[in-house]
Amino acid sequence: MSDAKPVRCQKCGKPLGYVTVLAKGLRFQQPLQNVKVVAICMECSQKK
């Protein structure tokens, strides 16, 4: 997993996991550069 990039919440900056784990779980067909990952932790998503 050399291409793993840490994902952080875009609002508070909390580390959430790694992009490659998400990509493998969802079986993306296109390369990750074209996929925009919008990451928000549970706390921020509940604050809406």
mmCIF entry with sequence, helices, sheets and N, C-alpha, C, O atoms, coordinates in Angstrom:
data_MODEL
# 
_entry.id   MODEL 
# 
_entity.id                         1 
_entity.type                       polymer 
_entity.pdbx_number_of_molecules   1 
# 
_entity_poly.entity_id                      1 
_entity_poly.type                           'polypeptide(L)' 
_entity_poly.nstd_linkage                   no 
_entity_poly.nstd_monomer                   no 
_entity_poly.pdbx_seq_one_letter_code       MSDAKPVRCQKCGKPLGYVTVLAKGLRFQQPLQNVKVVAICMECSQKK 
_entity_poly.pdbx_seq_one_letter_code_can   MSDAKPVRCQKCGKPLGYVTVLAKGLRFQQPLQNVKVVAICMECSQKK 
_entity_poly.pdbx_strand_id                 A 
# 
loop_
_entity_poly_seq.entity_id 
_entity_poly_seq.num 
_entity_poly_seq.mon_id 
_entity_poly_seq.hetero 
1 1  MET n 
1 2  SER n 
1 3  ASP n 
1 4  ALA n 
1 5  LYS n 
1 6  PRO n 
1 7  VAL n 
1 8  ARG n 
1 9  CYS n 
1 10 GLN n 
1 11 LYS n 
1 12 CYS n 
1 13 GLY n 
1 14 LYS n 
1 15 PRO n 
1 16 LEU n 
1 17 GLY n 
1 18 TYR n 
1 19 VAL n 
1 20 THR n 
1 21 VAL n 
1 22 LEU n 
1 23 ALA n 
1 24 LYS n 
1 25 GLY n 
1 26 LEU n 
1 27 ARG n 
1 28 PHE n 
1 29 GLN n 
1 30 GLN n 
1 31 PRO n 
1 32 LEU n 
1 33 GLN n 
1 34 ASN n 
1 35 VAL n 
1 36 LYS n 
1 37 VAL n 
1 38 VAL n 
1 39 ALA n 
1 40 ILE n 
1 41 CYS n 
1 42 MET n 
1 43 GLU n 
1 44 CYS n 
1 45 SER n 
1 46 GLN n 
1 47 LYS n 
1 48 LYS n 
# 
_struct_asym.id          A 
_struct_asym.entity_id   1 
# 
loop_
_struct_conf.conf_type_id 
_struct_conf.id 
_struct_conf.pdbx_PDB_helix_id 
_struct_conf.beg_label_comp_id 
_struct_conf.beg_label_asym_id 
_struct_conf.beg_label_seq_id 
_struct_conf.pdbx_beg_PDB_ins_code 
_struct_conf.end_label_comp_id 
_struct_conf.end_label_asym_id 
_struct_conf.end_label_seq_id 
_struct_conf.pdbx_end_PDB_ins_code 
_struct_conf.beg_auth_comp_id 
_struct_conf.beg_auth_asym_id 
_struct_conf.beg_auth_seq_id 
_struct_conf.end_auth_comp_id 
_struct_conf.end_auth_asym_id 
_struct_conf.end_auth_seq_id 
_struct_conf.pdbx_PDB_helix_class 
_struct_conf.details 
_struct_conf.pdbx_PDB_helix_length 
HELX_P HELX_P1 AA1 VAL A 19 ? LEU A 26 ? VAL A 19 LEU A 26 1 ? 8 
HELX_P HELX_P2 AA2 LEU A 32 ? ASN A 34 ? LEU A 32 ASN A 34 5 ? 3 
HELX_P HELX_P3 AA3 MET A 42 ? LYS A 47 ? MET A 42 LYS A 47 1 ? 6 
# 
_struct_conf_type.id          HELX_P 
_struct_conf_type.criteria    ? 
_struct_conf_type.reference   ? 
# 
_struct_sheet.id               AA1 
_struct_sheet.type             ? 
_struct_sheet.number_strands   2 
_struct_sheet.details          ? 
# 
_struct_sheet_order.sheet_id     AA1 
_struct_sheet_order.range_id_1   1 
_struct_sheet_order.range_id_2   2 
_struct_sheet_order.offset       ? 
_struct_sheet_order.sense        anti-parallel 
# 
loop_
_struct_sheet_range.sheet_id 
_struct_sheet_range.id 
_struct_sheet_range.beg_label_comp_id 
_struct_sheet_range.beg_label_asym_id 
_struct_sheet_range.beg_label_seq_id 
_struct_sheet_range.pdbx_beg_PDB_ins_code 
_struct_sheet_range.end_label_comp_id 
_struct_sheet_range.end_label_asym_id 
_struct_sheet_range.end_label_seq_id 
_struct_sheet_range.pdbx_end_PDB_ins_code 
_struct_sheet_range.beg_auth_comp_id 
_struct_sheet_range.beg_auth_asym_id 
_struct_sheet_range.beg_auth_seq_id 
_struct_sheet_range.end_auth_comp_id 
_struct_sheet_range.end_auth_asym_id 
_struct_sheet_range.end_auth_seq_id 
AA1 1 PRO A 6  ? ARG A 8  ? PRO A 6  ARG A 8  
AA1 2 PRO A 15 ? TYR A 18 ? PRO A 15 TYR A 18 
# 
loop_
_atom_site.group_PDB 
_atom_site.id 
_atom_site.type_symbol 
_atom_site.label_atom_id 
_atom_site.label_alt_id 
_atom_site.label_comp_id 
_atom_site.label_asym_id 
_atom_site.label_entity_id 
_atom_site.label_seq_id 
_atom_site.pdbx_PDB_ins_code 
_atom_site.Cartn_x 
_atom_site.Cartn_y 
_atom_site.Cartn_z 
_atom_site.occupancy 
_atom_site.B_iso_or_equiv 
_atom_site.pdbx_formal_charge 
_atom_site.auth_seq_id 
_atom_site.auth_comp_id 
_atom_site.auth_asym_id 
_atom_site.auth_atom_id 
_atom_site.pdbx_PDB_model_num 
ATOM 1   N N  . MET A 1 1  ? 0.828   -1.201 0.000   1.00 0.00 ? 1  MET A N  1 
ATOM 2   C CA . MET A 1 1  ? 0.000   0.000  0.000   1.00 0.00 ? 1  MET A CA 1 
ATOM 3   C C  . MET A 1 1  ? 0.863   1.251  0.000   1.00 0.00 ? 1  MET A C  1 
ATOM 4   O O  . MET A 1 1  ? 0.759   2.087  0.897   1.00 0.00 ? 1  MET A O  1 
ATOM 5   N N  . SER A 1 2  ? 1.710   1.374  -1.005  1.00 0.00 ? 2  SER A N  1 
ATOM 6   C CA . SER A 1 2  ? 2.622   2.522  -1.066  1.00 0.00 ? 2  SER A CA 1 
ATOM 7   C C  . SER A 1 2  ? 1.893   3.791  -1.493  1.00 0.00 ? 2  SER A C  1 
ATOM 8   O O  . SER A 1 2  ? 2.392   4.895  -1.274  1.00 0.00 ? 2  SER A O  1 
ATOM 9   N N  . ASP A 1 3  ? 0.720   3.646  -2.097  1.00 0.00 ? 3  ASP A N  1 
ATOM 10  C CA . ASP A 1 3  ? -0.005  4.823  -2.573  1.00 0.00 ? 3  ASP A CA 1 
ATOM 11  C C  . ASP A 1 3  ? -1.086  5.273  -1.591  1.00 0.00 ? 3  ASP A C  1 
ATOM 12  O O  . ASP A 1 3  ? -1.964  6.060  -1.943  1.00 0.00 ? 3  ASP A O  1 
ATOM 13  N N  . ALA A 1 4  ? -1.015  4.768  -0.360  1.00 0.00 ? 4  ALA A N  1 
ATOM 14  C CA . ALA A 1 4  ? -2.010  5.144  0.642   1.00 0.00 ? 4  ALA A CA 1 
ATOM 15  C C  . ALA A 1 4  ? -1.809  6.586  1.079   1.00 0.00 ? 4  ALA A C  1 
ATOM 16  O O  . ALA A 1 4  ? -0.701  7.000  1.420   1.00 0.00 ? 4  ALA A O  1 
ATOM 17  N N  . LYS A 1 5  ? -2.894  7.339  1.064   1.00 0.00 ? 5  LYS A N  1 
ATOM 18  C CA . LYS A 1 5  ? -2.828  8.732  1.515   1.00 0.00 ? 5  LYS A CA 1 
ATOM 19  C C  . LYS A 1 5  ? -3.732  8.884  2.729   1.00 0.00 ? 5  LYS A C  1 
ATOM 20  O O  . LYS A 1 5  ? -4.894  8.480  2.691   1.00 0.00 ? 5  LYS A O  1 
ATOM 21  N N  . PRO A 1 6  ? -3.207  9.466  3.811   1.00 0.00 ? 6  PRO A N  1 
ATOM 22  C CA . PRO A 1 6  ? -4.066  9.666  4.975   1.00 0.00 ? 6  PRO A CA 1 
ATOM 23  C C  . PRO A 1 6  ? -5.215  10.628 4.667   1.00 0.00 ? 6  PRO A C  1 
ATOM 24  O O  . PRO A 1 6  ? -5.010  11.667 4.038   1.00 0.00 ? 6  PRO A O  1 
ATOM 25  N N  . VAL A 1 7  ? -6.400  10.282 5.104   1.00 0.00 ? 7  VAL A N  1 
ATOM 26  C CA . VAL A 1 7  ? -7.568  11.133 4.888   1.00 0.00 ? 7  VAL A CA 1 
ATOM 27  C C  . VAL A 1 7  ? -7.890  11.840 6.189   1.00 0.00 ? 7  VAL A C  1 
ATOM 28  O O  . VAL A 1 7  ? -7.957  11.218 7.249   1.00 0.00 ? 7  VAL A O  1 
ATOM 29  N N  . ARG A 1 8  ? -8.090  13.161 6.098   1.00 0.00 ? 8  ARG A N  1 
ATOM 30  C CA . ARG A 1 8  ? -8.463  13.911 7.296   1.00 0.00 ? 8  ARG A CA 1 
ATOM 31  C C  . ARG A 1 8  ? -9.818  14.565 7.083   1.00 0.00 ? 8  ARG A C  1 
ATOM 32  O O  . ARG A 1 8  ? -10.212 14.864 5.955   1.00 0.00 ? 8  ARG A O  1 
ATOM 33  N N  . CYS A 1 9  ? -10.518 14.781 8.179   1.00 0.00 ? 9  CYS A N  1 
ATOM 34  C CA . CYS A 1 9  ? -11.797 15.491 8.115   1.00 0.00 ? 9  CYS A CA 1 
ATOM 35  C C  . CYS A 1 9  ? -11.548 16.886 7.569   1.00 0.00 ? 9  CYS A C  1 
ATOM 36  O O  . CYS A 1 9  ? -10.635 17.576 8.024   1.00 0.00 ? 9  CYS A O  1 
ATOM 37  N N  . GLN A 1 10 ? -12.356 17.313 6.591   1.00 0.00 ? 10 GLN A N  1 
ATOM 38  C CA . GLN A 1 10 ? -12.129 18.606 5.954   1.00 0.00 ? 10 GLN A CA 1 
ATOM 39  C C  . GLN A 1 10 ? -12.557 19.762 6.846   1.00 0.00 ? 10 GLN A C  1 
ATOM 40  O O  . GLN A 1 10 ? -12.230 20.913 6.559   1.00 0.00 ? 10 GLN A O  1 
ATOM 41  N N  . LYS A 1 11 ? -13.280 19.475 7.919   1.00 0.00 ? 11 LYS A N  1 
ATOM 42  C CA . LYS A 1 11 ? -13.709 20.555 8.810   1.00 0.00 ? 11 LYS A CA 1 
ATOM 43  C C  . LYS A 1 11 ? -12.801 20.688 10.022  1.00 0.00 ? 11 LYS A C  1 
ATOM 44  O O  . LYS A 1 11 ? -12.363 21.793 10.342  1.00 0.00 ? 11 LYS A O  1 
ATOM 45  N N  . CYS A 1 12 ? -12.505 19.567 10.712  1.00 0.00 ? 12 CYS A N  1 
ATOM 46  C CA . CYS A 1 12 ? -11.731 19.670 11.952  1.00 0.00 ? 12 CYS A CA 1 
ATOM 47  C C  . CYS A 1 12 ? -10.320 19.110 11.814  1.00 0.00 ? 12 CYS A C  1 
ATOM 48  O O  . CYS A 1 12 ? -9.477  19.360 12.675  1.00 0.00 ? 12 CYS A O  1 
ATOM 49  N N  . GLY A 1 13 ? -10.042 18.348 10.735  1.00 0.00 ? 13 GLY A N  1 
ATOM 50  C CA . GLY A 1 13 ? -8.687  17.857 10.511  1.00 0.00 ? 13 GLY A CA 1 
ATOM 51  C C  . GLY A 1 13 ? -8.353  16.552 11.214  1.00 0.00 ? 13 GLY A C  1 
ATOM 52  O O  . GLY A 1 13 ? -7.194  16.140 11.236  1.00 0.00 ? 13 GLY A O  1 
ATOM 53  N N  . LYS A 1 14 ? -9.347  15.903 11.785  1.00 0.00 ? 14 LYS A N  1 
ATOM 54  C CA . LYS A 1 14 ? -9.102  14.611 12.441  1.00 0.00 ? 14 LYS A CA 1 
ATOM 55  C C  . LYS A 1 14 ? -8.744  13.552 11.407  1.00 0.00 ? 14 LYS A C  1 
ATOM 56  O O  . LYS A 1 14 ? -9.392  13.464 10.364  1.00 0.00 ? 14 LYS A O  1 
ATOM 57  N N  . PRO A 1 15 ? -7.719  12.748 11.684  1.00 0.00 ? 15 PRO A N  1 
ATOM 58  C CA . PRO A 1 15 ? -7.402  11.653 10.756  1.00 0.00 ? 15 PRO A CA 1 
ATOM 59  C C  . PRO A 1 15 ? -8.516  10.601 10.753  1.00 0.00 ? 15 PRO A C  1 
ATOM 60  O O  . PRO A 1 15 ? -8.997  10.191 11.809  1.00 0.00 ? 15 PRO A O  1 
ATOM 61  N N  . LEU A 1 16 ? -8.917  10.171 9.557   1.00 0.00 ? 16 LEU A N  1 
ATOM 62  C CA . LEU A 1 16 ? -10.039 9.236  9.447   1.00 0.00 ? 16 LEU A CA 1 
ATOM 63  C C  . LEU A 1 16 ? -9.633  7.868  8.925   1.00 0.00 ? 16 LEU A C  1 
ATOM 64  O O  . LEU A 1 16 ? -10.306 6.878  9.212   1.00 0.00 ? 16 LEU A O  1 
ATOM 65  N N  . GLY A 1 17 ? -8.543  7.790  8.163   1.00 0.00 ? 17 GLY A N  1 
ATOM 66  C CA . GLY A 1 17 ? -8.160  6.514  7.578   1.00 0.00 ? 17 GLY A CA 1 
ATOM 67  C C  . GLY A 1 17 ? -7.334  6.737  6.329   1.00 0.00 ? 17 GLY A C  1 
ATOM 68  O O  . GLY A 1 17 ? -6.654  7.757  6.213   1.00 0.00 ? 17 GLY A O  1 
ATOM 69  N N  . TYR A 1 18 ? -7.378  5.805  5.395   1.00 0.00 ? 18 TYR A N  1 
ATOM 70  C CA . TYR A 1 18 ? -6.562  5.904  4.193   1.00 0.00 ? 18 TYR A CA 1 
ATOM 71  C C  . TYR A 1 18 ? -7.404  5.756  2.941   1.00 0.00 ? 18 TYR A C  1 
ATOM 72  O O  . TYR A 1 18 ? -8.339  4.957  2.883   1.00 0.00 ? 18 TYR A O  1 
ATOM 73  N N  . VAL A 1 19 ? -7.043  6.555  1.931   1.00 0.00 ? 19 VAL A N  1 
ATOM 74  C CA . VAL A 1 19 ? -7.803  6.583  0.680   1.00 0.00 ? 19 VAL A CA 1 
ATOM 75  C C  . VAL A 1 19 ? -7.822  5.210  0.011   1.00 0.00 ? 19 VAL A C  1 
ATOM 76  O O  . VAL A 1 19 ? -8.849  4.799  -0.529  1.00 0.00 ? 19 VAL A O  1 
ATOM 77  N N  . THR A 1 20 ? -6.696  4.500  0.042   1.00 0.00 ? 20 THR A N  1 
ATOM 78  C CA . THR A 1 20 ? -6.630  3.212  -0.651  1.00 0.00 ? 20 THR A CA 1 
ATOM 79  C C  . THR A 1 20 ? -7.598  2.204  -0.047  1.00 0.00 ? 20 THR A C  1 
ATOM 80  O O  . THR A 1 20 ? -8.170  1.382  -0.763  1.00 0.00 ? 20 THR A O  1 
ATOM 81  N N  . VAL A 1 21 ? -7.778  2.267  1.259   1.00 0.00 ? 21 VAL A N  1 
ATOM 82  C CA . VAL A 1 21 ? -8.712  1.345  1.903   1.00 0.00 ? 21 VAL A CA 1 
ATOM 83  C C  . VAL A 1 21 ? -10.123 1.597  1.387   1.00 0.00 ? 21 VAL A C  1 
ATOM 84  O O  . VAL A 1 21 ? -10.863 0.655  1.102   1.00 0.00 ? 21 VAL A O  1 
ATOM 85  N N  . LEU A 1 22 ? -10.497 2.877  1.266   1.00 0.00 ? 22 LEU A N  1 
ATOM 86  C CA . LEU A 1 22 ? -11.813 3.229  0.730   1.00 0.00 ? 22 LEU A CA 1 
ATOM 87  C C  . LEU A 1 22 ? -11.944 2.776  -0.716  1.00 0.00 ? 22 LEU A C  1 
ATOM 88  O O  . LEU A 1 22 ? -12.967 2.216  -1.111  1.00 0.00 ? 22 LEU A O  1 
ATOM 89  N N  . ALA A 1 23 ? -10.900 3.022  -1.501  1.00 0.00 ? 23 ALA A N  1 
ATOM 90  C CA . ALA A 1 23 ? -10.939 2.703  -2.926  1.00 0.00 ? 23 ALA A CA 1 
ATOM 91  C C  . ALA A 1 23 ? -11.092 1.199  -3.137  1.00 0.00 ? 23 ALA A C  1 
ATOM 92  O O  . ALA A 1 23 ? -11.868 0.765  -3.990  1.00 0.00 ? 23 ALA A O  1 
ATOM 93  N N  . LYS A 1 24 ? -10.350 0.399  -2.358  1.00 0.00 ? 24 LYS A N  1 
ATOM 94  C CA . LYS A 1 24 ? -10.441 -1.050 -2.516  1.00 0.00 ? 24 LYS A CA 1 
ATOM 95  C C  . LYS A 1 24 ? -11.805 -1.554 -2.063  1.00 0.00 ? 24 LYS A C  1 
ATOM 96  O O  . LYS A 1 24 ? -12.359 -2.487 -2.644  1.00 0.00 ? 24 LYS A O  1 
ATOM 97  N N  . GLY A 1 25 ? -12.342 -0.922 -1.011  1.00 0.00 ? 25 GLY A N  1 
ATOM 98  C CA . GLY A 1 25 ? -13.647 -1.337 -0.506  1.00 0.00 ? 25 GLY A CA 1 
ATOM 99  C C  . GLY A 1 25 ? -14.755 -1.070 -1.514  1.00 0.00 ? 25 GLY A C  1 
ATOM 100 O O  . GLY A 1 25 ? -15.696 -1.855 -1.631  1.00 0.00 ? 25 GLY A O  1 
ATOM 101 N N  . LEU A 1 26 ? -14.645 0.040  -2.245  1.00 0.00 ? 26 LEU A N  1 
ATOM 102 C CA . LEU A 1 26 ? -15.687 0.412  -3.202  1.00 0.00 ? 26 LEU A CA 1 
ATOM 103 C C  . LEU A 1 26 ? -15.369 -0.056 -4.617  1.00 0.00 ? 26 LEU A C  1 
ATOM 104 O O  . LEU A 1 26 ? -16.197 0.070  -5.519  1.00 0.00 ? 26 LEU A O  1 
ATOM 105 N N  . ARG A 1 27 ? -14.156 -0.602 -4.811  1.00 0.00 ? 27 ARG A N  1 
ATOM 106 C CA . ARG A 1 27 ? -13.713 -1.125 -6.112  1.00 0.00 ? 27 ARG A CA 1 
ATOM 107 C C  . ARG A 1 27 ? -13.819 -0.073 -7.213  1.00 0.00 ? 27 ARG A C  1 
ATOM 108 O O  . ARG A 1 27 ? -14.486 -0.284 -8.226  1.00 0.00 ? 27 ARG A O  1 
ATOM 109 N N  . PHE A 1 28 ? -13.146 1.071  -7.000  1.00 0.00 ? 28 PHE A N  1 
ATOM 110 C CA . PHE A 1 28 ? -13.137 2.119  -8.026  1.00 0.00 ? 28 PHE A CA 1 
ATOM 111 C C  . PHE A 1 28 ? -12.484 1.616  -9.304  1.00 0.00 ? 28 PHE A C  1 
ATOM 112 O O  . PHE A 1 28 ? -11.456 0.941  -9.251  1.00 0.00 ? 28 PHE A O  1 
ATOM 113 N N  . GLN A 1 29 ? -13.066 1.937  -10.442 1.00 0.00 ? 29 GLN A N  1 
ATOM 114 C CA . GLN A 1 29 ? -12.492 1.555  -11.727 1.00 0.00 ? 29 GLN A CA 1 
ATOM 115 C C  . GLN A 1 29 ? -11.503 2.606  -12.209 1.00 0.00 ? 29 GLN A C  1 
ATOM 116 O O  . GLN A 1 29 ? -10.528 2.274  -12.882 1.00 0.00 ? 29 GLN A O  1 
ATOM 117 N N  . GLN A 1 30 ? -11.742 3.864  -11.873 1.00 0.00 ? 30 GLN A N  1 
ATOM 118 C CA . GLN A 1 30 ? -10.856 4.932  -12.318 1.00 0.00 ? 30 GLN A CA 1 
ATOM 119 C C  . GLN A 1 30 ? -9.750  5.178  -11.295 1.00 0.00 ? 30 GLN A C  1 
ATOM 120 O O  . GLN A 1 30 ? -9.933  4.876  -10.116 1.00 0.00 ? 30 GLN A O  1 
ATOM 121 N N  . PRO A 1 31 ? -8.613  5.718  -11.716 1.00 0.00 ? 31 PRO A N  1 
ATOM 122 C CA . PRO A 1 31 ? -7.521  6.032  -10.796 1.00 0.00 ? 31 PRO A CA 1 
ATOM 123 C C  . PRO A 1 31 ? -7.942  7.079  -9.772  1.00 0.00 ? 31 PRO A C  1 
ATOM 124 O O  . PRO A 1 31 ? -8.824  7.898  -10.030 1.00 0.00 ? 31 PRO A O  1 
ATOM 125 N N  . LEU A 1 32 ? -7.301  7.038  -8.611  1.00 0.00 ? 32 LEU A N  1 
ATOM 126 C CA . LEU A 1 32 ? -7.697  7.901  -7.497  1.00 0.00 ? 32 LEU A CA 1 
ATOM 127 C C  . LEU A 1 32 ? -7.542  9.387  -7.780  1.00 0.00 ? 32 LEU A C  1 
ATOM 128 O O  . LEU A 1 32 ? -8.208  10.205 -7.146  1.00 0.00 ? 32 LEU A O  1 
ATOM 129 N N  . GLN A 1 33 ? -6.678  9.751  -8.719  1.00 0.00 ? 33 GLN A N  1 
ATOM 130 C CA . GLN A 1 33 ? -6.464  11.173 -8.997  1.00 0.00 ? 33 GLN A CA 1 
ATOM 131 C C  . GLN A 1 33 ? -7.758  11.832 -9.473  1.00 0.00 ? 33 GLN A C  1 
ATOM 132 O O  . GLN A 1 33 ? -7.970  13.026 -9.260  1.00 0.00 ? 33 GLN A O  1 
ATOM 133 N N  . ASN A 1 34 ? -8.621  11.044 -10.119 1.00 0.00 ? 34 ASN A N  1 
ATOM 134 C CA . ASN A 1 34 ? -9.856  11.595 -10.667 1.00 0.00 ? 34 ASN A CA 1 
ATOM 135 C C  . ASN A 1 34 ? -11.015 11.540 -9.675  1.00 0.00 ? 34 ASN A C  1 
ATOM 136 O O  . ASN A 1 34 ? -12.108 12.034 -9.951  1.00 0.00 ? 34 ASN A O  1 
ATOM 137 N N  . VAL A 1 35 ? -10.760 10.933 -8.522  1.00 0.00 ? 35 VAL A N  1 
ATOM 138 C CA . VAL A 1 35 ? -11.832 10.785 -7.542  1.00 0.00 ? 35 VAL A CA 1 
ATOM 139 C C  . VAL A 1 35 ? -11.653 11.816 -6.445  1.00 0.00 ? 35 VAL A C  1 
ATOM 140 O O  . VAL A 1 35 ? -10.597 11.889 -5.816  1.00 0.00 ? 35 VAL A O  1 
ATOM 141 N N  . LYS A 1 36 ? -12.680 12.605 -6.220  1.00 0.00 ? 36 LYS A N  1 
ATOM 142 C CA . LYS A 1 36 ? -12.605 13.603 -5.161  1.00 0.00 ? 36 LYS A CA 1 
ATOM 143 C C  . LYS A 1 36 ? -13.189 12.990 -3.894  1.00 0.00 ? 36 LYS A C  1 
ATOM 144 O O  . LYS A 1 36 ? -14.374 12.661 -3.837  1.00 0.00 ? 36 LYS A O  1 
ATOM 145 N N  . VAL A 1 37 ? -12.351 12.845 -2.892  1.00 0.00 ? 37 VAL A N  1 
ATOM 146 C CA . VAL A 1 37 ? -12.828 12.256 -1.646  1.00 0.00 ? 37 VAL A CA 1 
ATOM 147 C C  . VAL A 1 37 ? -13.251 13.372 -0.702  1.00 0.00 ? 37 VAL A C  1 
ATOM 148 O O  . VAL A 1 37 ? -12.439 14.214 -0.320  1.00 0.00 ? 37 VAL A O  1 
ATOM 149 N N  . VAL A 1 38 ? -14.516 13.373 -0.332  1.00 0.00 ? 38 VAL A N  1 
ATOM 150 C CA . VAL A 1 38 ? -14.994 14.353 0.635   1.00 0.00 ? 38 VAL A CA 1 
ATOM 151 C C  . VAL A 1 38 ? -15.107 13.641 1.972   1.00 0.00 ? 38 VAL A C  1 
ATOM 152 O O  . VAL A 1 38 ? -16.004 12.826 2.187   1.00 0.00 ? 38 VAL A O  1 
ATOM 153 N N  . ALA A 1 39 ? -14.187 13.960 2.860   1.00 0.00 ? 39 ALA A N  1 
ATOM 154 C CA . ALA A 1 39 ? -14.133 13.259 4.136   1.00 0.00 ? 39 ALA A CA 1 
ATOM 155 C C  . ALA A 1 39 ? -14.579 14.178 5.266   1.00 0.00 ? 39 ALA A C  1 
ATOM 156 O O  . ALA A 1 39 ? -14.025 15.260 5.462   1.00 0.00 ? 39 ALA A O  1 
ATOM 157 N N  . ILE A 1 40 ? -15.577 13.733 5.994   1.00 0.00 ? 40 ILE A N  1 
ATOM 158 C CA . ILE A 1 40 ? -16.028 14.471 7.173   1.00 0.00 ? 40 ILE A CA 1 
ATOM 159 C C  . ILE A 1 40 ? -16.253 13.452 8.289   1.00 0.00 ? 40 ILE A C  1 
ATOM 160 O O  . ILE A 1 40 ? -16.922 12.439 8.091   1.00 0.00 ? 40 ILE A O  1 
ATOM 161 N N  . CYS A 1 41 ? -15.689 13.731 9.459   1.00 0.00 ? 41 CYS A N  1 
ATOM 162 C CA . CYS A 1 41 ? -15.826 12.790 10.565  1.00 0.00 ? 41 CYS A CA 1 
ATOM 163 C C  . CYS A 1 41 ? -17.253 12.808 11.104  1.00 0.00 ? 41 CYS A C  1 
ATOM 164 O O  . CYS A 1 41 ? -18.031 13.709 10.792  1.00 0.00 ? 41 CYS A O  1 
ATOM 165 N N  . MET A 1 42 ? -17.588 11.815 11.910  1.00 0.00 ? 42 MET A N  1 
ATOM 166 C CA . MET A 1 42 ? -18.946 11.678 12.424  1.00 0.00 ? 42 MET A CA 1 
ATOM 167 C C  . MET A 1 42 ? -19.382 12.906 13.225  1.00 0.00 ? 42 MET A C  1 
ATOM 168 O O  . MET A 1 42 ? -20.522 13.354 13.104  1.00 0.00 ? 42 MET A O  1 
ATOM 169 N N  . GLU A 1 43 ? -18.483 13.447 14.039  1.00 0.00 ? 43 GLU A N  1 
ATOM 170 C CA . GLU A 1 43 ? -18.834 14.598 14.879  1.00 0.00 ? 43 GLU A CA 1 
ATOM 171 C C  . GLU A 1 43 ? -19.244 15.798 14.022  1.00 0.00 ? 43 GLU A C  1 
ATOM 172 O O  . GLU A 1 43 ? -20.255 16.443 14.299  1.00 0.00 ? 43 GLU A O  1 
ATOM 173 N N  . CYS A 1 44 ? -18.461 16.095 12.985  1.00 0.00 ? 44 CYS A N  1 
ATOM 174 C CA . CYS A 1 44 ? -18.761 17.239 12.121  1.00 0.00 ? 44 CYS A CA 1 
ATOM 175 C C  . CYS A 1 44 ? -20.047 17.007 11.329  1.00 0.00 ? 44 CYS A C  1 
ATOM 176 O O  . CYS A 1 44 ? -20.816 17.945 11.117  1.00 0.00 ? 44 CYS A O  1 
ATOM 177 N N  . SER A 1 45 ? -20.288 15.782 10.892  1.00 0.00 ? 45 SER A N  1 
ATOM 178 C CA . SER A 1 45 ? -21.482 15.513 10.090  1.00 0.00 ? 45 SER A CA 1 
ATOM 179 C C  . SER A 1 45 ? -22.743 15.640 10.945  1.00 0.00 ? 45 SER A C  1 
ATOM 180 O O  . SER A 1 45 ? -23.818 15.938 10.424  1.00 0.00 ? 45 SER A O  1 
ATOM 181 N N  . GLN A 1 46 ? -22.619 15.417 12.240  1.00 0.00 ? 46 GLN A N  1 
ATOM 182 C CA . GLN A 1 46 ? -23.784 15.536 13.123  1.00 0.00 ? 46 GLN A CA 1 
ATOM 183 C C  . GLN A 1 46 ? -24.038 16.985 13.527  1.00 0.00 ? 46 GLN A C  1 
ATOM 184 O O  . GLN A 1 46 ? -25.134 17.326 13.972  1.00 0.00 ? 46 GLN A O  1 
ATOM 185 N N  . LYS A 1 47 ? -23.015 17.845 13.369  1.00 0.00 ? 47 LYS A N  1 
ATOM 186 C CA . LYS A 1 47 ? -23.145 19.250 13.775  1.00 0.00 ? 47 LYS A CA 1 
ATOM 187 C C  . LYS A 1 47 ? -23.942 20.093 12.786  1.00 0.00 ? 47 LYS A C  1 
ATOM 188 O O  . LYS A 1 47 ? -24.351 21.207 13.114  1.00 0.00 ? 47 LYS A O  1 
ATOM 189 N N  . LYS A 1 48 ? -24.169 19.571 11.568  1.00 0.00 ? 48 LYS A N  1 
ATOM 190 C CA . LYS A 1 48 ? -24.906 20.319 10.545  1.00 0.00 ? 48 LYS A CA 1 
ATOM 191 C C  . LYS A 1 48 ? -26.074 21.026 11.179  1.00 0.00 ? 48 LYS A C  1 
ATOM 192 O O  . LYS A 1 48 ? -26.827 21.715 10.491  1.00 0.00 ? 48 LYS A O  1 
# 
